[in-house]
Amino acid sequence: MAVLNATLVDIPDDDGVHAKSAGAKGEKYVYKYVKYFRNDEGKPRNKAKAIGKLDPASGKMHPNSNYFDLYNVDQAFPDIAVWDYGYSYLAARVSRDTGLLNCLSYAFGEQCAADIVVMASYIIREGGAMDGIDDWQQRNYFPDCPRLHTSQSTSKVFASLTAGQIRNFFAEWVKATMREGGIACYDVTSVSSYAQGMTSVERGYNRDGEDLAQFNLGLFCDEVGKMPIYYNRYNGSLTDKTNLAFVLANARDVGIKRVKMVVDGGFWDKNCIASLQSLCDAFTVGMPAYLVEAQVLLANHGAGIASYANELSSPGMYCVPVDFEVGGISGKALLFFDSQNHVSLCGELSERINRLKAELAALKRYPKSKLKRYTPYFVITKHENDSGFDFEVDVEKVEKARKGKGYFLIFSTDSESSPDDILHHYRAKDAAEKMFSQIKCEMEGNRIRTHNEQTTDGKTFVTFVACVIRSYMLNKLDQYLTDNSSSLKKVLNQLSNVTIISNADGFRFVKALSKKQKQILKVFGADGDIAASLK
């Protein structure tokens, strides 16, 4: 239980409050009895909670979060002398520059909006577990958020964010970020949970391979700005194909309409395609190679594709567009060939065959239980008189596998875009995948730590806000990170070393900004503004 070392309060004068020594140093802590009972033998017993640490010099105590909860006292932010300010300043500035803070304030009010920005900023730096936010917030100065948060208070904020408020936010956020006729990328991930009482947490296809129940999260990203614009949370047992029509209807309700959608081949389904056709201006979807239609297209148009007439602007890329129809919806099937990838994949195939050949040569017995591993590339003949075997490479099968390397198919109803443009948009769909990587890896959001629907909805929303702030930082810093062979974590560590001191006259910097700190802030046009923000 974190103690607020810079805060002193009077020791409560009521029954059950007492002080006693604890810990190896014998320091005194203040406790309050919270429960009286009798044990199995009928003897009176009690249960106490620590509410603070005694300050011998003043006779007061430094409170902890139990004090504020038990006495229903609003937890004011302590008057700390030295603060980290570079990162907190940048996070707050990004929330303003993107229009995010305005949208949050419109939907939730100014105070709650400030709380959400602080919690999202914490998630970016420390991950999804909120139990350390009070200590972290005491080190980081957020001038617009005078309230100190604890794990318990963040749960209350999460639970207070209603579905109507979240919907109002998205309606404003989509208007601020998504242009009419723009391109939206969509993808789905699963978030695991140990919660037993949540109706949306169910067994289903877990994309992380975990043996846990989950809920699904569908995320929309703006292809141009590479920013998250909307998400939809739904039951873990529902498949992506089954729920797409409902997700698209929900997205349309918050303003994602008259856009071009890009989704991967996992959504190849006649019902999904019909939903995309009815709710979007145009759509592009990956066409799985296992389809009979895909094999026919490859057989009819694959040979001779690498000609000048089919060459695209990307080096080694070629395309043949073919008029195509899916479930009565007309468009084009675009057969692409990546000659560089063809060479690379054929090399990988040769390496795999050589490894398997070495494995077979080392075996003494016929590999009956492992035939599926070898038969795609080898002819294996078992000896009649013993357990041995002979093998040789099936050249015909290998050549057939090599011929298909480097080809892929995309179906699109976007008649205004060239094959070059469609390929660019389709490749850009990994923006959504990168968002999931941010949430699940960088911000430890692969497992949710909430236990009811309302709190989970709220925390998912705050994590989305964190993803918006982090994505904007990454997009702006892209060239700086490349030029300096750095990472976002290292950059934010540099900014966390910008410290300020508070006194009766206000705030001032503890030391001058370093050259690196100035370069980082300059990317955001903030190298001069950070000093002005303290006045």
N, C-alpha and C positions, 0 to 999 in steps of 0.2 A: 504494500500500500504506500504510494508515494507521499512523502511529507513535503509541504510547501515551505521550504526553509526560509524564504524571504518574508513570510507573512506571520504576524503575531496576532492572536486573539485572546480575549479573556477566557479563563477556564470556566466552563458552564457551572453555575451554582445550583445543581439539582441532585436528586437522589441517584445513587449509583455511580457517580463520577468519583474516580480515585486515581492516584498515581502509584506506580510501582516500577522497580528497576527491571530491565530486560536487556538481553544481549551480552556479548563478551565484555563490553566496556562498562556495563552496569549503568547505562544512561537511563534516565527516568522518562517513562511514557505515561500519557493520560488515557484512562480507560473508562468506558461506561457500560454498566450492566444493561443488557438488552433482553434478557430472558431469565425468569426465575422458575424453578421446577423442583420436584422431588425425584430422587432416583428410585431404583427398584426396592431399596431398603427403607424407603420413606424419609431419607435424610434430605434436607434442603440443599439445593445446588443452584448455581447460576452460570450464565454465559456472558462474557464481556467482549466488547470490540474496542480496539485501540482507536482513539479519535485524534491523537496528536502527540507531539513530543514536547516535554517540559523544557522551558527556557529558564534556568535558575536565576539569571541576572534580573529578569523582569517579573518573574512570577507568572508569566503568561505561557502560552503554548503555541507551537507551530502546528496548524491543523493538517489533517489528511482528508481524503475524499469522504471517509466515513462520517466525519464531523458535519460536512455540508449536507450529506444525505440524511443523517439522523435528526438534524436540527432545521432542515428545510431552509438552509441559508444559501443565497445565490453566491456562487463561487466567483468572487472578483479576482481580476488578474493581479498577481503580486507585483510590487514595485522593485523589479530586479535592476541592478546597476548596469550590468554588461549583457548585451544581447548579440546574437548572430542576426544579420540583417540582409545580406546579399541575396540569399536564396528566397527568403520570405518576400523581399521587395519584388524580385523578378516574378514569382508566382502570382502575387497580387496584381502586378502590372499586366501580365499576360491575360489574366481574367478580365481586366478592363479593356485592353487593346483588341481582344477578340470579340468583344460584345457579350462575353459569357456572363460577366457580373450583372450587366443590365437585365439579361434574360432571367437570371436567378432572382434578382431583386423583384422583378415584375411578378414572378410566380410564387415566391416564398416570403417576400419582405426583405428589407435591407439587413436586419440582424441575422436572420437565418441564412441569407445568402453569404454573409461574411463567415458564418460558422462552416458552411459547406466548403468554401474556398480553403479554410484552414485545414479541415479534415482531409480534403483532396490533396492538399500540399503535403500533409503528413504521409498519406498513402504512397505518394510518388517516392518519397525519400526512405520511408521505413517499412513499407509493405502493408498488408491488409489487417494484421493484428493490431487492434487499437489500444492495447493495454499500456503502452508507453507514451501516449499522446500528451499527458499532463507534463511529464518531465521534458519532453521535446518542445512543447509550446512555451515552457518557461525559459528556454534557450533561444527561441526564435521570435522576433518582434513582428507582430501583425497589428499595426495601428488601428485598423478598422474592426478588430475583434477583441474587445476588452474582457471577454469571458474566457476563463480557463476551462478546458475540457478534460474529462476523464473518460475511461472506458465506459463507465455507466452513463455519463451524460451524452456520449456519442450515440449509444444505443437508443436513448430517448429521442435524439434528433432524427436518427434513421426512421424510427417508428412514427415520427410526427409528419413525415413527408407523404402527403396523401397522393392517391392516383390522379386526382383532378389537378393538383398543383404540378405534378410531374408532366401531365399532358399539356398544361398551359405553358410550361417551360419549353417543351419540344416544339410547340406551335411557333413560339417566338424564335427559338434557336434555328429551326429550319428556314424561317424567313431571313434570318441574319446570315446564313451560311450557304444555302442551296439556291442556285439560280435556276430559273425556269429553262427547261431544255438541257439542263446539266446532266452529268452522268453520275449515277449512284452505284457503288459496288456493294454486294451483299454476301455475307458468309455467316456460318453458324459454328458455335463451339458448345461444349458441355462443361458445366461447373459442378464439381463433386461436392457432396455434403454428407455429414453424419446425422443430420437432423432427422428425427423420426416422425415428427408431428406436422410436417409441411406437405400439403397436398400436391404441390408442384414438383416435389423431390421424389422421383420414381426411377426404377430401373429402366435402362434403355441403352442405346449405343453410346458407350463412353469413349470419346475421342482421345482421351489420355490413357486409355487401357487400364483404368483403375476399377477394382471390383467394388464400386460404390454406387449408390443411387445418385441422381444428379437432377439439375434443371438445365434447360437449353437456353442459349443466349444468341439471338440473331442480331447482327450489327450492320448498320448502313454507314458507309463512308463516302465522302465527296471525292471523286476521282481526281479532280484538279487540285484542290487544297489538301488532299490526303488527311482530312479531319473527320472524326466520327460525328455523325449528325443525328443518329437515332438508334435505339435498340428495342428489341422486343423479347421479354422473358416468358418462356412457356414450359409446359410439363416435360419432364425428362423422358417419358415414354413415347412422346410424339415424334414421328420421323420428320425430317426437313421437308420432304415432298408433301406429306400430308398437311403440314401446317402453313406452307408458303402462302396460300391464298388468304389466310387470316392475317398473317404478318403484313402482306402487301396492303390489305384493307386498313389495318391499323396505321401503317405508314402514310397512307393517303389521307387519313383523318387528321394527321398533324401537318400536312402540307407537302409531303413528298409525292408530287404528281406532276404530270407532264415532264417526266424525266426519262432518260435512257438507263435501263438497268443492265448490270453485268453480273452474271453468276457462273459458278463452275459446273462441271459435268455431273456433279452429284444431284443436280436439280433436273436432269434430263428425264422428263416424264410428261405425258400428254396433258395431264391436268395442270401441272406447274406451268407448262408453256402456254396453256389457255389463260391461266391467271395473269401471267406476265403480259400477254397480248391485250387483255382487257383493262389492265391498270397502268400500263406504261405507254409512252409514245413509241418506244422501240426497245428491243432487248437483244442481248447477246448471251449465248450459253455455250459452254463446252460440250462437244459431241463425243461421247465415250467411244473408244476404238473397238470395243467388243461388239457393237451393234452390227447387224447384218448390213444395214445401209452404209455404215462407215466402211466396211470391208469392200463393198461394191464400188464406192467412190474411190477408194485407194487403188483398187484393181483397174478401174477405168481411166483414172487421171494421174496416177502416181508416176508412171513411166514417162520420162522426158520432162518432168516438171522443172528441172534445174536448167531452164533456158532463159535467155535474155528477156524474152517477152513476159515472163512470169516473175522477174526479179523485183524485189522490194527495196526500200531505202536502207533497211538494216543489212549489214554485210552478211552474205551467205543465206539470206532468207528469200524464199520463193512462195508464190501462192497461185492457186487456180480456183476462182469462184464458180460455183455451179448452182443454177436455179434449183431450189429444193422446197419441199412442202412437208410439214409435220402436223398431223391432226387437222388438216384443212388450213393451216397457217402458212402463208407463202413467205419465203425469204431466200437467203443464199447459204449454202454450205461452203465454207472456205477451207480448202485443203492446203495446209501450210507444210513446207519442207525446210528444215533448218540443217543446211549442209554441214556446218561446223559441229552441231550437236550429233549429227549422223556419224561423223568420224569418231567423236568422243565415245558415243554409246557402243559403236562397233568395237572399239578398243577395249571398253569395259567387258563386253561380251566375250571377247577372245581371252581376256585375263580370267574370267570366271570359268570358261571351258578348260583352260590350262590347270586351274586349281582343282576342278573336279576330276580331270584326267589323272593328276597326281594322287588324289584320294583313291580312285579306283585301282591304280597300280599298286597301292599299298595294302589293299584289302586281300585277305586270304580266302574269304568265303563269298558266295553269291549274296549281294546286298538286297535280299528280298524285302526287308522292311523300309528300305530307302530308295526304292526304284523311282518314285516320283521326283526325287532330287536329280536323277541322272538321265532318265529317258527323254526329256525334251531335247537333249543334245547328243545322246549316244545310243548305239545299238548294243545291247548286252545279251550274250548267249550263255546260258548255264550249261556246264558240263553234264553229260548223262551219267558218267561213272563216279564222279566225286562232287564235292561241294564247291569246286572252283568255277571260273567263268572266263569268258573272253569279251572284249569290248572294242568298239571302234567309234569314231566320231561319225554321226549321221550328217553328212555334208549337206544333203538336201534340206533337212530341218534347219540347220544353222544358217544356210543361205536365205531361207525364207524369213527367219528371224532378223537377219541383217537388213533385208530389204525394207522392213517396216520401221527401222530405226530413224528417228528424226522427223517423222510425219505426225501431225496432229490436226484435228478438225474442230471448227467453230461454226455454229449456226447463228445467223443474225438477221433480224428484220430491219436493221438500220441501213436504209437505202441511201442516206445522205453521206455516209462515211466510206472512205476507201478501205481496201484491205489493210493498208499500212495503219490507218487510224484505228480500225477495229482491233488489230493486233496490239496496238499500244494500249487501248482501253482494257483489253482482256488481261494483258500483263499487269496493268495497274491495279487489278482486283486484289493483288496481294496486299494492298493497303489494309484491307480488313483483317487479313491473316496477321499482319504485323501489329495491328491493334490488339489482337488476342494475345500475341506474344508479350506485348507490354503488360497487359492485365495479368496474365498467368505466370509469367517468368519474372519480369522486372518489378512488378508490384505485388507478387505473391497472391494473386487472385485465383489460383487454380482450385482452391477449396474455400467455400464460404464458411464463416464462423458464426453465423446467426442461426436462430432456432425457431423463428416464426415468420410467416409470410410478409407481414408489414415491415418488420425490421430488415428482412432480406431485400425487399423492394427498395427500401431507403438506402441500404448500403450499396446495392448494385448501382443505384443512380449516382451516389457520391463517387464510386469507382469510375463510372462513365465520365464524370466531371474531371477526375484526376487524369483520365486518358486524353481528354481534350487539351488540358494544360500541357501535359507531357508531349503530346504529338506536335503542338504548336512550337514548343521549345526545340524539339528535334528537327522540325522542318526549317526553322530559322537558322539553326546551328549546323545544318548539313555540311556546308562548305567549310566552316571553321573546323569541324570535327575531322573532315578529310584532310585539310591542309596541315593540321597539327597531330594527326594520328592519335586522336583522343576519343573519349567516350563521354556520353552525357553524364554519367556518374562522376567522372573526374572533373568535368566542368562545374557541376553543382557543388562538389567539394570545394572547388576554388572560391565559389561565391559564398559558401557558408563561412569562409574565413574573413568575410567583410563584417567587422564588429563595430557596434556603437555603444556609447555609454550615456546613461541618463542621470540628470541631476536637477536641481531646482531651476536651472536656467534652460532646461530642455534637453536636446540630444546633440551629440557630436560624434564624429568618427574616432575610434581609438587609434587608428593608424591610416596612413595614406593608402589609396587603392594601388594595387600592383599593376604592372603592365598587362599581365594576362587578364586580370579582373576587368580592366578598362576595355580590352579587346572583346571580351565576352559580352559585356554590357552594351558596347557599341553596336553589336549585331542587332540588338533590340532598340537602338536609338536611345539608350538609357544611361550612357556613360556620364552625362551631365545632370540628368534628372534625379539620380539617386540622392545626390546631396541636397537638391532643392526639396525633396520629399520629406526631409527632416525639419524643415523650417515652418 
